[in-house]
Amino acid sequence: MVKVLLVDDDKELCAMQADYLAADGFAVTCAHDGAAGVAAALGGAPGSEFAIVVLDVMMPKLNGIDALRKIREQSDVPVLMLTARGDDIDRVLG
């Protein structure tokens, strides 16, 4: 089963996304702030890593850009940035 990590502080949106993905056969884990997302992304045992991380940019404790930096220090897991922000600098940083 393909494992997906959703990192978003909007719990209702995260639950809705998780339901849709689970209905299509994905195993979904949710984290609701950047620090928890980093811990989840990097905390898996070998062989149980996430296939992808869907990461919101604007979150408490640790924003998505900083969370991505921390994930990239130790992992090359694919990351899809989820944001309502559309500035060019946000795209470049992501």
Contacts in CASP RR format, 6 or more apart in sequence:
PFRMAT RR
TARGET T0000
AUTHOR 0000-0000-0000
METHOD contacts of the structure
MODEL  1
MVKVLLVDDDKELCAMQADYLAADGFAVTCAHDGAAGVAAALGGAPGSEF
AIVVLDVMMPKLNGIDALRKIREQSDVPVLMLTARGDDIDRVLG
1 25 0 8 1.000
1 26 0 8 1.000
1 27 0 8 1.000
2 25 0 8 1.000
2 26 0 8 1.000
2 27 0 8 1.000
2 51 0 8 1.000
3 26 0 8 1.000
3 27 0 8 1.000
3 28 0 8 1.000
3 29 0 8 1.000
3 48 0 8 1.000
3 49 0 8 1.000
3 50 0 8 1.000
3 51 0 8 1.000
4 21 0 8 1.000
4 26 0 8 1.000
4 27 0 8 1.000
4 28 0 8 1.000
4 29 0 8 1.000
4 50 0 8 1.000
4 51 0 8 1.000
4 52 0 8 1.000
4 53 0 8 1.000
4 54 0 8 1.000
5 28 0 8 1.000
5 29 0 8 1.000
5 30 0 8 1.000
5 31 0 8 1.000
5 37 0 8 1.000
5 40 0 8 1.000
5 41 0 8 1.000
5 50 0 8 1.000
5 52 0 8 1.000
5 53 0 8 1.000
5 54 0 8 1.000
6 14 0 8 1.000
6 17 0 8 1.000
6 18 0 8 1.000
6 21 0 8 1.000
6 28 0 8 1.000
6 29 0 8 1.000
6 30 0 8 1.000
6 31 0 8 1.000
6 54 0 8 1.000
7 30 0 8 1.000
7 31 0 8 1.000
7 32 0 8 1.000
7 33 0 8 1.000
7 34 0 8 1.000
7 36 0 8 1.000
7 37 0 8 1.000
7 40 0 8 1.000
7 41 0 8 1.000
7 53 0 8 1.000
7 54 0 8 1.000
7 55 0 8 1.000
7 56 0 8 1.000
7 59 0 8 1.000
7 64 0 8 1.000
7 67 0 8 1.000
8 14 0 8 1.000
8 17 0 8 1.000
8 30 0 8 1.000
8 32 0 8 1.000
8 54 0 8 1.000
8 56 0 8 1.000
8 59 0 8 1.000
8 82 0 8 1.000
9 32 0 8 1.000
9 33 0 8 1.000
9 56 0 8 1.000
9 58 0 8 1.000
9 59 0 8 1.000
9 60 0 8 1.000
10 56 0 8 1.000
11 30 0 8 1.000
11 32 0 8 1.000
14 30 0 8 1.000
14 32 0 8 1.000
15 30 0 8 1.000
17 28 0 8 1.000
17 54 0 8 1.000
18 28 0 8 1.000
18 30 0 8 1.000
21 28 0 8 1.000
22 28 0 8 1.000
29 40 0 8 1.000
29 50 0 8 1.000
31 37 0 8 1.000
31 39 0 8 1.000
31 40 0 8 1.000
32 59 0 8 1.000
33 59 0 8 1.000
33 60 0 8 1.000
33 61 0 8 1.000
33 62 0 8 1.000
34 59 0 8 1.000
34 60 0 8 1.000
34 61 0 8 1.000
34 62 0 8 1.000
34 63 0 8 1.000
34 64 0 8 1.000
34 66 0 8 1.000
34 67 0 8 1.000
35 61 0 8 1.000
35 62 0 8 1.000
35 67 0 8 1.000
36 61 0 8 1.000
37 53 0 8 1.000
37 55 0 8 1.000
37 67 0 8 1.000
38 62 0 8 1.000
38 67 0 8 1.000
38 70 0 8 1.000
38 71 0 8 1.000
40 50 0 8 1.000
41 50 0 8 1.000
41 53 0 8 1.000
41 71 0 8 1.000
41 75 0 8 1.000
41 77 0 8 1.000
42 70 0 8 1.000
42 71 0 8 1.000
42 74 0 8 1.000
42 75 0 8 1.000
49 75 0 8 1.000
49 77 0 8 1.000
50 77 0 8 1.000
51 77 0 8 1.000
51 78 0 8 1.000
52 77 0 8 1.000
52 78 0 8 1.000
52 79 0 8 1.000
52 80 0 8 1.000
53 71 0 8 1.000
53 77 0 8 1.000
53 78 0 8 1.000
53 79 0 8 1.000
53 80 0 8 1.000
54 79 0 8 1.000
54 80 0 8 1.000
54 82 0 8 1.000
55 64 0 8 1.000
55 67 0 8 1.000
55 68 0 8 1.000
55 79 0 8 1.000
55 80 0 8 1.000
55 81 0 8 1.000
55 82 0 8 1.000
56 64 0 8 1.000
56 82 0 8 1.000
56 83 0 8 1.000
57 63 0 8 1.000
57 64 0 8 1.000
57 65 0 8 1.000
57 81 0 8 1.000
57 82 0 8 1.000
57 83 0 8 1.000
57 85 0 8 1.000
57 90 0 8 1.000
57 94 0 8 1.000
58 64 0 8 1.000
58 83 0 8 1.000
58 84 0 8 1.000
58 85 0 8 1.000
59 67 0 8 1.000
62 70 0 8 1.000
64 81 0 8 1.000
65 93 0 8 1.000
65 94 0 8 1.000
68 79 0 8 1.000
68 81 0 8 1.000
68 94 0 8 1.000
71 77 0 8 1.000
71 79 0 8 1.000
81 94 0 8 1.000
83 90 0 8 1.000
END
